[in-house]
Amino acid sequence: MQRKSVRCVFTGNLSLPPLQDSQPLKTWAALFDPNPHHWSWGAHNLNGPTDDQYTGRGIYLCGYFDVPLDYLNHSDPRIARLAVPKFQVSGLSRIGSHGSTLTSGKSKRTIVVEPGGPGASGTLQVWQEGETITERFSSGQFDVFGWGPRGVNSSLPTASCYPHVENIHHWSLLTGQYRETSEPDPVRQLKIADAMNNATFYACRQRLGDFGRFVTTASVVRDLAEIRKALNKEELTAYFVSYGTGIGQTYANMFPNSVGRMILDGPQYVKDQRLLGGWGWKSLNNVTNLWHDGFLGECVKSGPQKYALASGRQGGSATLEELESRMGTLLHSVLANPVAGYTESDGPTLITYSELVVQIYVSLYEPSTWPATAQMLYELEAGNSTLAAAALGLRWTHASSTPSAIEKHPSDELPHLVICADAYDAPTPEGGLVWWDHLWADMTHRSWISGNFRFLSVFPCRHLKTYWPDAAEVYCGDVNHTLKNPILIIGVT
């Protein structure tokens, strides 16, 4: 297999060599920019002040890694080309009379990261959090390595089934409506989403061929095993989050003898993902508790001095029950009457129930955003929609500091392909849309925050077998291997 790391900065001109390129290394090497001022350096100089501003500074490296598309069919020559970034804490050392450079020694361990999804970008995670991760887990001693799983963003082939991003946004506005906004006839909305799901999977089959068979968690785990070998590590050191914990669990049971230090943060039980819709309806329990005990609870504990939202209607501090009741009233008000908004950057905006719930759901993933979310809800409750409009607008816009190449290939369809392929052989329920409607009602009843989002993520599975009757490989075994190194599980068991 070919693999190449090139010292580079993530720029809008950076893209992996096409799969049909007969000389990919030559194409890739041509992208090299020899000017170190254009490279992406770490913020800190580990060795303190020196005459050379780059000595001792970590550096972001990028490359690509080719893996077999089908591990179980050696006669199939096709490959997947994965985007692979690394934050190298040792930086570079200068050699030669003309100041040419070479990468210096690798760290003792390399922390491999995967932020979840399915479809979340390990490339973007390294770019945004590489330095933070190495400081948090190794006091800045270990390199941090990520990868774009097959089908994700810049990795090839990219699971993008629409010719233009605008098409995705257009149809998502129609098909992504929440059950609460669809009353009194949610089945009508269900039929709209169902027809679009069918059309989308048809488009994926037309544009990607049989690629949908090769995106299961088991296939991604085999890629991870090859990545570990390419890093020349006997054991995998890893920090995996959310759906990434399913990758970690599967890896630990497919390759138990090469599990090193592994953290699974916010785990989803991988065997649940083998059930039809299990990725959705098995992952609802903690979200409402996180809203109640986490977001609202911490708001009340901190008090009005830190959170204006915690102010009581009659003065003093609000109780948890009062605050929860007020937020319920606010959400029902927005459900009945969407709120007009405006920002200079985005122009006219509409704060709807569905969009507001998504914003709350996204915020729960990152406690550092809770103060801003609390202030947004406080002002919205008081009749000021400016912060809410700004927050919703940011979800449609990439941060200016994000290199465009990392996200320039949208892969919005990949999550559905992975979720559905992992459960491709689950029994098909009787009742057709009636069964799915009952599932939607149950999920939204169990969690008003995540029930709709999770349901809409699994609903396309109704059409998977029409276009991909089977998957190349799924892991069907138990999750019970004895490991020489224990796995640290954060969040829930």
C-alpha positions, -999 to +999 in steps of 0.1 A: +000+000+000+012+035-007+014+060+020+030+094+021+033+122+047+041+156+034+049+187+055+022+211+046-004+235+057-041+228+052-052+252+024-080+255-001-057+240-027-051+208-008-069+177-020-060+140-022-049+125-055-079+111-074-084+074-071-078+070-108-044+089-107-017+066-120+010+085-102-006+097-069+027+102-050+039+125-077+007+145-077+008+147-039+044+158-037+037+186-062+015+202-035+045+206-011+051+242-002+088+247+009+082+279+028+080+271+065+061+304+071+032+287+053+033+256+074+009+250+103+029+251+135+019+245+171+013+275+193+040+266+219+077+262+218+084+232+240+121+241+243+117+277+252+131+307+234+157+298+206+173+316+177+150+296+154+114+304+158+104+269+147+127+247+167+108+227+193+074+237+180+049+211+172+038+209+136+007+197+117+015+171+091-008+158+065-009+128+042-030+101+027-032+063+033-045+038+008-064+007+021-083-021+003-119-013-004-128-050+003-106-068+028-124-101+022-120-102-016-083-101-025-092-102-062-108-068-059-081-042-067-101-011-056-089+011-028-102+037-004-079+067+000-080+081+035-070+116+046-046+114+075-033+143+096-010+143+126+001+168+152+038+160+157+048+174+191+086+172+183+082+195+154+111+196+129+148+198+131+170+218+107+198+201+089+220+210+059+239+241+050+209+256+033+185+251+061+166+222+046+144+203+070+135+168+081+110+156+106+125+148+139+119+117+159+084+104+166+070+104+201+069+073+222+032+069+216+008+083+191-028+090+203-052+080+175-085+100+177-119+096+162-147+120+171-177+099+162-207+106+139-207+084+119-193+109+095-174+131+119-140+142+106-109+130+125-090+153+101-109+183+115-105+171+150-067+170+148-066+204+133-089+219+160-079+199+190-045+182+184-026+204+208-053+203+235-055+165+233-018+159+237-016+183+266-047+167+283-037+131+280+001+131+278+013+165+291+023+173+255+045+142+250+026+121+225+017+128+188-020+130+179-031+112+147-065+113+131-081+100+099-111+107+078-129+073+078-138+059+044-164+081+027-159+111+050-152+145+036-117+146+019-112+108+020-120+090-013-144+080-025-165+107-007-200+096+002-216+126-014-247+118-033-257+154-043-239+174-070-242+207-050-243+215-012-273+238-019-293+207-029-287+191+004-298+222+023-329+227+001-343+192+007-332+189+043-355+219+051-384+199+037-376+164+051-360+173+085-392+186+101-397+174+137-428+154+148-440+182+170-442+206+141-459+180+119-490+176+141-518+168+136-507+146+107-472+134+112-477+105+088-479+130+059-444+143+070-432+107+073-442+100+037-423+130+025-391+120+043-396+084+032-398+093-005-368+116-002-348+089+016-356+065-013-345+091-038-313+098-019-302+062-017-310+058-054-287+087-061-260+072-038-262+039-058-260+058-091-230+080-080-211+056-057-220+021-071-216-006-045-196+016-021-224+014+004-214-022+012-180-012+024-186+015+050-196-007+080-179-003+114-161-035+108-145-022+076-135+010+093-119-011+121-098-030+095-086+004+082-077+013+118-057-019+122-037-010+090-032+025+104-017+011+136+007-010+115+017+019+094+025+039+126+048+010+136+030+006+169+024-028+185-005-015+204-032+011+196-033+042+219-066+059+213-092+084+224-126+077+208-158+097+213-195+089+208-199+066+177-162+064+177-166+042+209-183+017+187-152+016+165-131+012+197-153-016+210-153-035+177-115-030+173-109-044+208-128-076+199-116-080+164-079-073+173-078-078+211-040-085+212-031-050+199-052-029+223-030-005+243-043+025+263-078+033+250-104+058+262-140+055+251-158+088+259-196+088+258-200+052+247-227+037+226-230-001+230-219-015+197-242-045+198-272-021+198-261-008+165-268-043+150-305-038+156-328-020+131-329+016+142-309+006+173-284+034+168-313+057+174-337+042+199-309+027+221-292+061+226-318+083+242-317+077+279-291+101+291-299+132+270-329+144+289-310+138+322-281+158+308-305+187+301-321+185+335-292+176+358-264+190+337-273+221+318-302+234+340-288+219+372-254+236+367-271+268+358-291+268+390-260+259+411-240+287+396-268+312+402-277+345+387-242+359+392-229+337+364-261+328+345-288+354+341-311+325+331-309+314+367-327+345+379-361+339+396-392+356+383-398+370+418-362+379+424-334+358+438-325+325+422-348+302+403-353+266+415-345+238+391-382+230+388-391+266+380-364+269+354-374+237+337-410+248+336-400+282+321-379+265+294-408+242+286-431+272+282-405+289+259-402+259+237-440+254+234-443+291+226-417+288+197-435+257+185-468+276+183-453+308+170-418+308+153-398+339+162-385+363+136-348+372+139-321+392+121-284+395+120-263+416+097-243+387+085-273+364+077-301+388+072-336+377+081-338+345+102-366+324+116-362+306+150-383+275+147-389+248+173-369+222+153-339+245+149-340+256+186-341+220+198-312+211+176-292+240+189-298+229+225-289+193+216-256+203+200-248+225+230-252+196+254-222+178+238-199+206+249-203+221+284-180+250+274-209+263+252-234+262+280-229+299+292-236+311+256-266+288+253-280+300+286-276+336+276-293+329+243-323+313+260-325+340+286-327+367+259-351+347+238-373+343+268-372+381+272-382+386+236-348+393+221-340+369+193-306+383+182-284+357+199-306+328+188-305+340+152-267+343+154-264+308+169-285+292+142-267+311+115-233+297+127-246+261+121-249+269+084-215+285+082-180+270+085-157+289+109-133+311+089-103+294+106-113+260+093-092+250+062-117+247+034-101+215+021-110+196+052-147+200+046-150+208+009-164+174+001-197+172+021-205+136+031-239+141+047-252+108+034-224+087+050-240+085+085-271+069+071-251+044+050-230+033+080-259+031+105-280+011+080-252-011+067-243-021+103-279-034+107-284-046+071-294-081+082-317-071+110-353-085+106-376-062+086-406-054+108-441-059+096-464-029+092-442-007+069-446+030+076-470+022+105-441+005+124-418+035+117-445+060+128-448+042+161-411+042+165-410+080+158-437+086+184-419+065+210-385+081+205-398+117+206-418+108+237-387+094+254-366+124+245-378+157+231-342+167+227-327+139+207-357+117+197-364+134+164-327+137+153-320+101+161-351+089+144-344+108+112-309+093+112-322+057+112-354+061+091-335+058+058-326+022+067-361+013+054-346+015+019-311+002+023-316-034+010-333-020-022-299-008-033-273-028-012-288-062-003-258-070+019-227-056+035-192-067+029-186-073+066-202-067+100-189-078+134-214-102+149-194-115+179-196-107+215-179-077+233-162-098+260-125-103+251-100-102+279-075-075+272-040-070+287-048-033+291-081-022+306-102+003+286-112+036+303-149+042+298-161+078+304-198+087+308-219+055+310-212+018+310 
